[in-house]
Amino acid sequence: PDLTPVDPIVEFLNQQTRKMYRTPSPAHLVGAIRERDVPGATKLAIAPEQVVSEVRTEA
């Protein structure tokens, strides 16, 4: 999400699936998503408990 919002990626995958004459399944988020990235992820099913204020990574 830092470089590309989630929605264009999901749409690309859906288009590729349709090209193979298949019906895309609904996209689901596995893991957490930053609160600031939620507006760009409207095509994902996101549970409220998956939304975090920030994700910390340890080096």
C-alpha beads as a LAMMPS data file, in Angstrom:
LAMMPS data file: protein, C-alpha beads

59 atoms
58 bonds

1 atom types
1 bond types

-500.0 500.0 xlo xhi
-500.0 500.0 ylo yhi
-500.0 500.0 zlo zhi

Masses

1 110.0

Atoms # bond

1 1 1 0.000 0.000 0.000
2 1 1 2.943 2.394 0.330
3 1 1 3.398 2.420 -3.458
4 1 1 0.079 1.154 -4.826
5 1 1 -3.360 1.052 -3.192
6 1 1 -4.854 -2.405 -2.740
7 1 1 -7.858 -1.927 -5.053
8 1 1 -5.905 -1.752 -8.360
9 1 1 -4.063 -4.953 -7.431
10 1 1 -7.302 -6.778 -6.616
11 1 1 -8.874 -5.513 -9.847
12 1 1 -5.871 -6.716 -11.881
13 1 1 -6.167 -10.176 -10.318
14 1 1 -9.910 -10.232 -11.026
15 1 1 -9.284 -9.303 -14.679
16 1 1 -6.696 -12.054 -15.039
17 1 1 -9.127 -14.545 -13.515
18 1 1 -11.879 -13.499 -15.950
19 1 1 -9.480 -13.915 -18.887
20 1 1 -9.228 -17.560 -17.851
21 1 1 -13.055 -17.800 -18.045
22 1 1 -13.346 -18.110 -14.290
23 1 1 -15.395 -16.155 -11.782
24 1 1 -13.247 -14.290 -9.264
25 1 1 -13.828 -15.124 -5.627
26 1 1 -14.306 -12.299 -3.150
27 1 1 -10.978 -10.982 -1.894
28 1 1 -10.278 -11.388 1.808
29 1 1 -7.536 -9.831 3.855
30 1 1 -5.276 -12.228 5.733
31 1 1 -3.497 -10.391 8.528
32 1 1 -3.594 -6.737 9.483
33 1 1 -4.008 -3.525 7.520
34 1 1 -3.037 -0.037 8.577
35 1 1 -5.914 2.332 9.201
36 1 1 -4.482 4.777 6.663
37 1 1 -4.588 2.069 3.934
38 1 1 -8.255 1.123 4.408
39 1 1 -9.655 3.819 2.043
40 1 1 -7.668 2.280 -0.832
41 1 1 -8.829 -1.250 -0.026
42 1 1 -12.557 -1.075 -0.727
43 1 1 -12.543 -4.366 -2.656
44 1 1 -11.336 -6.347 0.382
45 1 1 -13.456 -7.883 3.101
46 1 1 -11.827 -6.398 6.197
47 1 1 -12.902 -7.222 9.742
48 1 1 -12.648 -4.343 12.225
49 1 1 -10.130 -6.257 14.345
50 1 1 -7.741 -6.412 11.360
51 1 1 -7.352 -2.637 11.263
52 1 1 -4.375 -1.323 13.218
53 1 1 -3.081 2.192 13.709
54 1 1 0.443 1.218 12.555
55 1 1 2.394 -1.962 11.945
56 1 1 5.719 -2.146 13.729
57 1 1 8.515 -4.198 12.269
58 1 1 11.559 -5.244 14.211
59 1 1 14.925 -5.195 12.441

Bonds

1 1 1 2
2 1 2 3
3 1 3 4
4 1 4 5
5 1 5 6
6 1 6 7
7 1 7 8
8 1 8 9
9 1 9 10
10 1 10 11
11 1 11 12
12 1 12 13
13 1 13 14
14 1 14 15
15 1 15 16
16 1 16 17
17 1 17 18
18 1 18 19
19 1 19 20
20 1 20 21
21 1 21 22
22 1 22 23
23 1 23 24
24 1 24 25
25 1 25 26
26 1 26 27
27 1 27 28
28 1 28 29
29 1 29 30
30 1 30 31
31 1 31 32
32 1 32 33
33 1 33 34
34 1 34 35
35 1 35 36
36 1 36 37
37 1 37 38
38 1 38 39
39 1 39 40
40 1 40 41
41 1 41 42
42 1 42 43
43 1 43 44
44 1 44 45
45 1 45 46
46 1 46 47
47 1 47 48
48 1 48 49
49 1 49 50
50 1 50 51
51 1 51 52
52 1 52 53
53 1 53 54
54 1 54 55
55 1 55 56
56 1 56 57
57 1 57 58
58 1 58 59
